[in-house]
Amino acid sequence: MSLWLRRGLVVGLVAGLPAALSGCAQYSVAGQFEDTGELFFGAAAVSLTDAGTLEIATANGRTTCTGATRVSTRAALTSNSGIHGSANARCNDGRTFKVDFIQTSHSGGHGQGIDDRGNVVRIFFDTSSDAVRARLDKSRLDNLIR
């Protein structure tokens, strides 16, 4: 391989590195505060460093929450399935919550946690907003049947 070709390959790889490193996974989020029955929707982003952000709002827009996500365990380097992590958020109504989650497929997963008032918080996340809404609707129907 010529010096020019090797140098061009190295420059190309280095030039592409920031774009690859700045990439992150984007997820649609839906869930429910079980004490009030309020549904919420939003987004989460997770960077290659396994840290991320969470932003949600109730369907009526009155309550908004922002926080951070953190991946704690990866089952395999080649698959998103089996990832475990947590999210912490603070809401404009004063509540805070922590949710533990698991990614059960390549595109999404679910989690459950508790707020500082002792109430359950459930979440679903997926790369598809339609899929995350369908998972939330199925969960709500399953809870009605029980």
Beta strands, then each sheet from edge to edge (+ up, - down):
strand 1: 24-33
strand 2: 38-47
strand 3: 51-58
strand 4: 64-73
strand 5: 84-91
strand 6: 96-103
strand 7: 108-115
strand 8: 120-126
sheet 1: 1+ 2- 3+ 4- 5+ 6- 7+ 8- 1+
end
